[in-house]
Amino acid sequence: MAQKLNRIAFTLREGDEFIPLIALLKATGVVESGSEAQEVVTAGMVLRNGEVELRKRAKITPGEVIFFQNYEIEVE
């Protein structure tokens, strides 16, 4: 049986155009630390709009969807 997907809606702070990928993972609580965020990105465990994203500081903008383990993070 497939794991239930945990959906998270993340809203950028007013005036922000993007959030770095590792900051997003940490801010949403799907990882416990910045170093863990860097490790999972480097290991190729994070998908950005369905594609593996290896850039730790990739600029994630509204409308993008990040997948990590059983989490789906939609940036608004």
C-alpha positions as CSV (number, residue, x, y, z in Angstrom):
1,M,0.0,0.0,0.0
2,A,1.3,3.4,-0.9
3,Q,2.1,6.0,1.8
4,K,-0.2,8.9,2.1
5,L,1.2,12.1,0.6
6,N,1.4,14.9,3.0
7,R,0.6,18.1,1.2
8,I,2.0,21.4,2.5
9,A,1.1,24.9,1.2
10,F,3.9,27.3,1.7
11,T,3.4,31.0,1.2
12,L,6.3,33.3,0.5
13,R,6.8,36.3,2.8
14,E,5.4,39.5,1.4
15,G,7.9,41.1,-0.9
16,D,9.9,37.8,-1.5
17,E,10.0,36.5,-5.1
18,F,11.6,33.1,-4.2
19,I,13.0,30.9,-1.4
20,P,16.2,28.9,-1.6
21,L,15.4,25.1,-1.8
22,I,17.2,24.2,1.4
23,A,15.5,27.0,3.3
24,L,12.1,25.8,2.1
25,L,12.8,22.2,3.3
26,K,13.8,23.6,6.7
27,A,11.0,26.1,6.9
28,T,8.3,23.5,6.2
29,G,9.8,21.1,8.8
30,V,10.4,18.2,6.4
31,V,14.0,18.2,7.5
32,E,15.4,19.0,11.0
33,S,18.4,21.1,10.0
34,G,20.0,23.0,7.2
35,S,22.8,20.4,7.0
36,E,20.1,17.6,6.6
37,A,18.5,19.7,3.8
38,Q,21.8,20.0,2.0
39,E,22.4,16.3,2.3
40,V,19.0,15.2,0.9
41,V,19.4,17.6,-2.1
42,T,22.9,16.5,-2.8
43,A,21.7,12.9,-2.7
44,G,19.1,13.5,-5.4
45,M,16.2,12.9,-3.1
46,V,14.3,16.1,-3.9
47,L,12.1,16.6,-6.9
48,R,11.3,20.1,-8.3
49,N,8.2,20.0,-10.6
50,G,8.9,16.2,-11.2
51,E,12.6,16.6,-12.0
52,V,15.5,15.8,-9.6
53,E,16.9,19.1,-8.3
54,L,20.6,19.0,-7.2
55,R,21.1,22.7,-6.6
56,K,20.9,23.4,-2.9
57,R,20.2,27.1,-3.4
58,A,17.8,26.8,-6.3
59,K,15.3,29.6,-6.3
60,I,11.9,28.2,-5.7
61,T,9.1,30.5,-6.9
62,P,5.3,30.5,-6.6
63,G,3.6,27.8,-8.5
64,E,6.4,25.3,-8.1
65,V,5.9,22.0,-6.4
66,I,8.7,20.2,-4.4
67,F,8.5,16.5,-3.6
68,F,10.6,14.9,-0.8
69,Q,9.8,11.5,0.6
70,N,6.1,11.5,1.4
71,Y,5.8,15.3,1.3
72,E,4.5,17.5,-1.5
73,I,5.2,21.2,-0.9
74,E,3.4,23.7,-3.1
75,V,4.8,27.2,-3.1
76,E,2.3,30.1,-3.3
